[in-house]
Amino acid sequence: MHSELVLLNELGATQPLCRIWPEESTVIQVSLHENKRYYFELRNPPDVYAAQIYIEGTRLKKDIPSPTIVQWEWEIGFNAGIVEFELHLGKLNKYTFSLEVDPELKKLTKTDFDQMIRDILDDTFALLSLSNFKKGLSKGNGKAFPQIAKLEFLKGRVEELEKVVHEINKNPQRILKSSFNKVSINKAGFIEPRLFNKSIRSSPLIKATNGSGLTYMPTQIFIDEKRLNEDVREHRDIKFALKKWSTWLLIMGETLEKLAKKRKDDQVSLKLSWAKKCKSLSIRLARLVNLPVFTDVSDSYSPVLATQVYKKIPIYNKFLMIYNDFTKGISNVVGDFLNVPLARTFELYEIWSFLRITRALSSIFPSAAFSTNELFGMSTEKEVVVSANNVILEVADQVFLCYQKTYKEYWVEENGIGSYSRELRPDITLEFLENANIIVLDAKYRIDNNLNDALTSIHTYRDALVSEATGKYKSVVSGAYILTPHLNSTSAEQWKDVNMPGRLFHPEYRGTFKFGAASLKPGMDLGQIENLLKDILKDSTL
């Protein structure tokens, strides 16, 4: 009997959701639901003990209910549209598959993911300047490999770069460039004095016999020919960047292979998978250097500057944007939040929201007290570490912005502000300690009806956080809001006429109950985020 791999739901349905292997296609479309459990079931494997499944490089827990069946439990959590996994039947038998949950969600999430990485790196550069941390952000040194989120980001930039360079190859910018060729004096025709002088200095001479008054004549004449040439500064920039990035990705691939062989842990499969991807990306970039547009382009090591060609010609401007993205992507910025794969975009959304809000608040509260010192640290490998746990930043006098701060019981907290039930850890809080007010912002990478399930947490924060003064207790939450990429388009005048979740966004509803949702979507500029925060402050009457 042949082996087959199927996917079951948590009820253990006799009819599997889909058969994954053997299949002709390695991409399987299936409808899955977040926060549910599913089971991979391998039937009739050649060796039940050797069989393993890795999801995004992490090995799933295995169960062997019978000699002919192996099962793996998979708790899906939030899913970003596509999940890569590997089936190992032994050391030499490995099969790679992808589960595509929703093509539209996949497309949306990949765009959001790339934008959030771009913003996180950009905000890190900007916020570092507001701290006393003087370590510079440099390019990657080739020793430590970038984390998964940045590798995903760079992979997307390579895909864009291929399209851009091929477009440039079709219609490149050219300059008129002089080149000197030698022809016989009999074929030269009219000779310019400067070229005659050059020729007589550089060519064998013969005795003149044409009565020109000259004793000797050159046997060959230099002819100044002007022709279109692709050796322009922008092409030298692109050629150098392609070579540099190709080499860097090759080094990363080799580094990951060494790390995988050196440390035998659950990340081995992930490291080997990315080692292969990095080497493949390196080859793709090296091939671009061989395009005809670079044939006569000389090597250059000058810094890339925003020339008029980059500014005025769209396809060259696209390269400049990719160049800036790549430069940030290989910089020595690290953090646990950057170690998430595409499938866990929701985790990235939380820290992205915090950094965007931090940067926007630096404009709303342009105070000398604003400091981002607590946000940065230094690793043993001289990398800039961005903290993503229990961060408390002073925005202004007695005003603090917190990320994943733990609020213990109020009678334990020194300032008397805390929970009256259990420890709570909201994503983002803005504390106004002078009047003991807190605005809670809960970042949820959810849209449409999935937002309804996210209301429980902000209800809990609003109800359970209190303060004590002279034996009296009061709620300290002056506003509680969900931050979401959902864009609301309702135009109804009365919030009572709006269905959920649209009601959460209605200005009157938010102002009345100090409660609701606000759209914070990747791609919004800082001005829009500043306006969003001002609206929240207005809703909360602060």
Secondary structure, 3 states (H helix, E strand, C coil): CCCEEEEEECCCCCCCCEEEECCCCCEEECCCCCCCEEEEEEECCCCCCCCEEEECCEECCEEEEECCEEEEEEECCCCCCEEEEEEECCCCCEEEEEEECCHHHHHHHHHHHHHHHHHHHHHHHHHHCCCCCCCCCCECCCCCCCCHHHHHHHHHHHHHHHHHHHHHHHCCCCEEEEEEEEEEHHHCCCCCHHHHHHHHHHCCEEECCCCCCCCEEECEEEEEEEEEECCCHHHHHHHHHHHHHHHHHHHHHHHHHHHHHHCCCCCHHHHHHHHHHHHHHHHHHHHHHCCHHHCCCCCCCCCCCCCHHHHHCHHHHHHHHHHHHHHHHCECEECHHHHCCHHHHHHHHHHHHHHHHHHHHHHHCCCCCCCCHHHEEECCCCCEEECCCCEEEEEECCEEEEECCCECECCCCCCCEEECCCCECCCEEEEECCCCEEEEEEECCCCHHHHHHHHHHHHHHHHHEEEEECCEEEECEEEEEEEECCCCCCCCCCHHHCCCCHHHHCHHHHHHHCEEEEECCCCCCHHHHHHHHHHHHHHCCC
